[in-house]
Amino acid sequence: MKKITITLMFAMTFFIITSCSKSEEEHIVDCVGDSLFMELKHPVDASNSKKINFSLEYSGSTRTLSNVKWNFGDGQSAIGISVSHTYSTADTFVVTAEVTTTEGNSSECTNTKKRTITVN
């Protein structure tokens, strides 16, 4: 049993070392850390309390904000960095922004930001 355990540990170590290059590991860390540079804004429109003006601000310096897919929590969605949505009823909704950033022509990361909002 001890030989099998040692053999499996050696095989796993070899697989991990040979399957992931340093650039893949760096890409994963960059993507996870990228969400720290994102802020979801949602001010209420001054003329209509059910209309919310959503935007996503990105302050990262190595990547570019390329796309935001919004889900407003009421069955409606939109695409864009800044969008407006008018809710039909007053309630609490979970808004989700699926944010895509790019670096160069090939490196793409997708992060999700969520915010619970109350519509009056």
Protein Blocks (a to p, Z undefined) as FASTA:
>chain_A
ZZmmmmmmmmmmmmmmmmpcfklmmmmmmmmmmmmmpccdddddfklmkbccdddddfbf
kbccfbdcddehnopacedjbdcdddfbdcdddddddddddehjlbccddddddddddZZ
